[in-house]
Amino acid sequence: MTASLTSQQLVHLDQARRDFAKATRVLKETRTLTATNTFQAYLRVPDSDLVIALHAPGPWADDQEIRAVVASYDGRVVLDETVDNGSPLSGSKVGGNGQRYAQVFRRRPEVNVVIHVHTPYLGGWASAHRVLPIRYAASQRVTLARELPIYIDRRQPESAFIVEKIEENPHTPAILEANGGATFWGQGILQAAKLILLVEEGAYFQGLAEIFGGSREFGPGVLEQQWKMTGLWEQGQKLLEAAA
């Protein structure tokens, strides 16, 4: 079925597999992922209505190779590399990989990848139904968002909730999924995966801080210091002035 993909799209697919394999390895080795290895990336194929879907193999899978599904926003399957071994990419769910975040890709052209992930401490915040304020300097320096919203009412599709939150604040990079994991989005697989690692680390420290009365807001000058390190200060300063 690869004949349905252009040579450029096949190059894009190959790079996606490599990036996803690296992200999976790093997140597993740093114990960022939970034991079930719930880590799924949905990557836009440029200039098309196609999505590359990649899922980390489960801990019980004999086949640990990274395999992909390419499907359209309406569920048409263009490529299916999976094997029928209970993979969440296999069987009747294959076409749904193109549909799952189609609304996000249609409505938000700046989003190139959506990643769903289960991590221990983000999962803890999600189970508590609490918005996660970003109060860890290493997390804050790479995003202008000050918190991650919580998605509770599943009668609203997750993709619609994501679009709603981006429209409210275009700097929001992720949501927590109540009683589940978290969903991140961004420019590419590795960029989003690096953010997952940092935000999970922040959720860990902030969770520990609950023992001592909870994490506190940054002190004077911290936001300027952190955002200057990553070139976000000019935008961040405008946001702070608007909020004052």
Secondary structure, 3 states (H helix, E strand, C coil): CHHHCCHHHHHHHHHHHHHHHHHHHHHHHCCCCCCCCCEEEEEECCCCCEEEEEECCCCCCCCCCCCEEEEECCCCEEEECCCCCCCCCCHHHCCHHHHCCHHHHHHCCCCCEEEEECCHHHHHHHHCCCCEECCCHHHHCCCCCCEECEECCCCCCHHHHHHHHHHHCCCCCEEEECCCCEEEEECCHHHHHHHHHHHHHHHHHHHHHHHHCCCCCCCCCHHHHHHHHCCCHHHHHHHHHHHC
